[in-house]
Amino acid sequence: MIKDDWCGSMKNLKIYLVGFGNIGVGFAKILAKKAEAYRERYGLNILLTGISFAEGSYVSGKGIPLDEAIGYATARKLQKHKLYTNESFDDVIGKVDADILVEATPTNIDSGQPGLKHINAAFDRGMHVVTSNKSIVVDFHKLVECAEKAGLEFKYEATVGGGIPIFSMYRQCLQSQDVISIRGILNGTTNYILTRMYEDGLSFDSALQQAKEMGIAEANSSYDVDGIDSTAKLVILSNAILGTNHRYKDVKREGIANISLEAIQMAKKHGFAIRLIGQSDGRHLVVKPRLVSVRSPLNVGGTLNALEFETELLDTLTIVGKGAGSIESSSAVMSDVISIGSRC
Ligand SMILES: NC(=O)c1ccc[n+]([C@@H]2O[C@H](COP(=O)([O-])OP(=O)(O)OC[C@H]3O[C@@H](n4cnc5c(N)ncnc54)[C@H](OP(=O)(O)O)[C@@H]3O)[C@@H](O)[C@H]2O)c1
């Protein structure tokens, strides 16, 4: 599909974006800022030909004007724009002219919906898929198989570690060897809470309250503090990198709600911090609070994520960075899009 759409030495790459919240708008903002650079550097003219959100869509075969879409979405006045329709994803997917579906609707680790429906419909219509949606944990291998059978790309860098290029690094830089195990901090909110308890002596409740006030905790804080988010990410990591076929229910999970300030202070006295660690050796998948030496590369503070790969030839390799955020995570979505556009 993409090959037929050359314009001189420039290749048009048409994107249908589903979900126009933090990630969707972040993606549009990055495109507005970097479109010219992508044309010059990669010969890719990236166009948003469709945007759908819960209540409507915005469609234009020529490419949606980005500044207008961002402005209207931010002001929630999109309905007034001439390109706005009240059609849903189901109406738009059959007719939108797009090479790649970017799926950024809310995560649902029980049913996987609406994300899984969107991704499967895109594969049925011959579109590549890039997603930030952790709902893929529900049916990970089936999605990978569907894409392979159809000869399509399926990329999900932003689902784990936000902007940190975990899967790209694994695919491009560790081909020479096996990864034996993975462990790390996969949720920035819990890490922020544990850091405030360690550094400022806050109780768990006060640190959680602070995280809520900063807007970094989910409305339902259980998702973070009970390790649900870390668990979904650990399963995606393990399945993608260690080749396992695990599901959410296979993980032994314990959150941080019972970590007392006294426990943290006792650990500190002996040169340790407590961190919520997800780890998989391919057989056992566990998310639980663990003692980490203060000198360990995994002992990162605040909202940072850190991931340690135990490898066959390189010993351990640790990668650290911002595990969430609109622009940070959308940068990973954009990298996936460029990587598909550059190869197709
Ligand atoms: N935010 C982050 O830092 C981050 C990082 C990594 C991964 N993620 C993941 O990325 C995804 C998006 O996150 P977000 O923070 O952007 O979420 P968000 O701000 O809540 O935005 C979700 C968007 O999805 C739309 N939507 C909901 N149901 C829909 C449906 N049935 N059809 C079409 N659109 C629908 C919403 O529409 P309305 O605008 O009409 O409500 C909204 O635009 C989530 O799965 C999240 O877990 C987020």
The ligand as a Gaussian input file, in Angstrom:
#p B3LYP/6-31G(d) Opt

LIG

0 1
 N       -0.200000       8.566000      29.199000
 C        0.947000       7.901000      29.224000
 O        1.982000       8.411000      29.654000
 C        1.010000       6.506000      28.652000
 C        2.271000       5.882000      28.532000
 C        2.358000       4.617000      27.942000
 C        1.199000       3.972000      27.542000
 N       -0.022000       4.579000      27.717000
 C       -1.214000       3.879000      27.241000
 O       -1.655000       4.514000      26.043000
 C       -3.086000       4.487000      25.961000
 C       -3.615000       5.903000      25.868000
 O       -3.254000       6.605000      27.030000
 P       -3.697000       8.127000      27.268000
 O       -2.998000       8.570000      28.486000
 O       -3.567000       8.881000      26.010000
 O       -5.264000       7.935000      27.576000
 P       -6.395000       9.073000      27.614000
 O       -5.781000      10.415000      27.794000
 O       -7.426000       8.600000      28.559000
 O       -7.008000       9.050000      26.108000
 C       -7.739000       7.956000      25.642000
 C       -8.392000       8.337000      24.329000
 O       -9.091000       7.195000      23.831000
 C      -10.379000       7.620000      23.375000
 N      -11.324000       6.505000      23.382000
 C      -11.857000       5.865000      24.457000
 N      -12.681000       4.889000      24.028000
 C      -12.671000       4.910000      22.667000
 C      -13.314000       4.168000      21.649000
 N      -14.168000       3.177000      21.939000
 N      -13.068000       4.484000      20.352000
 C      -12.217000       5.492000      20.028000
 N      -11.571000       6.238000      20.963000
 C      -11.799000       5.946000      22.264000
 C      -10.774000       8.744000      24.310000
 O      -11.784000       9.504000      23.675000
 P      -12.362000      10.885000      24.308000
 O      -11.296000      11.908000      24.022000
 O      -13.598000      11.170000      23.508000
 O      -12.585000      10.612000      25.747000
 C       -9.429000       9.468000      24.438000
 O       -9.249000      10.350000      23.355000
 C       -3.568000       3.746000      27.198000
 O       -3.785000       2.410000      26.855000
 C       -2.406000       3.878000      28.177000
 O       -2.323000       2.820000      29.093000
 C       -0.134000       5.824000      28.252000

